[in-house]
Amino acid sequence: MLQVDMSASKRENFGKCAMRRLRVSGNTPAVLYGNNKDVTALQLETVSFTKSLFQISRKNAVVNLSIDGNDTRHVMVKEIQTDPVDDGLVHADFYEIDLSTPKSFTVPVEFTGKAKGEDLGGEILIHNANVVLEGLPLDVPDTVTLDVSDLGIGDSIETSVIELPENVKMKTDGSSLCVEVVTAIASES
């Protein structure tokens, strides 16, 4: 799983006016909760935080969040609130996780190769573009790959065929179809 380092500082001011001043000064308010600890109010430097968000966009990522330079917590970005007009950052929620406890994550399936059936006039249909995997957060891969090169017309692959790392389990039903090749006429109906 992807790991990213971010830094934040504790926030002492609360309320609308204080948050507005914070954003004008180039910072984004945030909160940290989870792992049976008290909620912590934070602030992050907006430009570096935005760059980090682009790096982890639409991916499962563990953020090593350094608070005031001395307390590092392992967190995941739970929610990002943006302004509906200018799309600027308004607020962020971080959820602290325990790296030694297995969790479930939705992971995208990356399809490689070109199916033989496509060359014969068939069309590839993807039924599951994502699968749910369970394991320790750092053991779960960013993506799983599935080679579709051997698929002819009428062939399919179930999710149980996907190869996984040793300590990771498939939570998605293994008998569900992941991908199949159908005749072009059948796919139009």
Secondary structure as GFF3:
##gff-version 3
##sequence-region A 1 189
A	DSSP	beta_strand	2	10	.	.	.	ID=ss1
A	DSSP	alpha_helix	16	24	.	.	.	ID=ss2
A	DSSP	beta_strand	27	34	.	.	.	ID=ss3
A	DSSP	beta_strand	37	45	.	.	.	ID=ss4
A	DSSP	alpha_helix	46	56	.	.	.	ID=ss5
A	DSSP	beta_strand	61	67	.	.	.	ID=ss6
A	DSSP	beta_strand	71	82	.	.	.	ID=ss7
A	DSSP	beta_strand	89	96	.	.	.	ID=ss8
A	DSSP	beta_strand	103	112	.	.	.	ID=ss9
A	DSSP	alpha_helix	116	119	.	.	.	ID=ss10
A	DSSP	beta_strand	122	126	.	.	.	ID=ss11
A	DSSP	beta_strand	130	135	.	.	.	ID=ss12
A	DSSP	beta_strand	144	147	.	.	.	ID=ss13
A	DSSP	beta_strand	156	158	.	.	.	ID=ss14
A	DSSP	three_ten_helix	159	161	.	.	.	ID=ss15
A	DSSP	beta_strand	169	170	.	.	.	ID=ss16
A	DSSP	beta_strand	177	183	.	.	.	ID=ss17
A	DSSP	alpha_helix	184	188	.	.	.	ID=ss18
###
